């Protein structure tokens, strides 16, 4: 989007809030800035999700799948005992 004002009007927040969120996402590595000189993106300028973001999502899904697997009985008993203390 060349202009972010329609988003601000539609969802009722200030342009400064949008800039703050965008800069934080950039620092965390979730989004990357694309230059208008980049042939891979069709010479369009803007923001795209980074490869780091997609890798983090896949790692998170693998981690959640790992929680479904049952561990040995001794480990399960230890986990239950730990939850009793919490």
N, C-alpha and C positions, 0 to 999 in steps of 0.2 A: 504494500500500500504506500503510495507516495505521501499521503497525508493521513495522520492518525486522528484528526479532529472528529470524523464521524464516529469512531469507536468511543471517544470520550463523551460525545453527546448521547449516543445510544445507551451506554452503560452507566452514565452519570458519575464520572470521575475526572479528575483534572489531568491535563497533559503531563504535569510534573510527576504525578503518581505513576503514570505509564513509563516515563523515562527512568524513574527509580527502579521499578520492577525489571525493566529491560536491562539496566546496567548490572543489577544483582544477578540476573540469569546469565549474563555475559561473563561475569567474574566466576560464577560457579561452573562455567563451561557447558551450559545447556544449549546456548545458541551461539552462532557465529555470524559475523557480518560478511556479506558478499559484496564485492566491489562490482561496479558496472563494467569493469574491464575483464571480468571472469567469463570465459567462453563456456565453461561447463554449465553455468546457470543462465545461458542465453543472454549475456550482457545486461542482466537486470540487477539493480542494486536493491539490497534489503537484508533481511535476517532469515536464517534457516536453522533448523535443529542441528546440533553438532553430532558427529559420529560418537562422541563420548556419551551423549545423552542416550542414544539407542543402545550402546553397549551396557550402560548402567541399568536400563530397563530390562534387558535380557538377563543380566546377572541377578537382578531382583526377582525375576520370575523363576529362575533356577533355584534361588535360595528358598522361595516359598514352596516350590515343589519338594525340596529336600526336607522341609518340616513335616510333610505328610508321611514320609517313610518312618516306619517303626524302628526304633533302636532296640538294643537288647533289653531284657527284663530288668537287669541290675541298674542300667542307666535310667530307665523309666521310673524305678522306685526312688532313685536319688532325686530326679526332677520333681516328683510328687512331694518328697520331703522338703525340698527347697521352697516349693510354693506354699507349704504350710507355715514357713517362717515369715513369708512376705505379708 
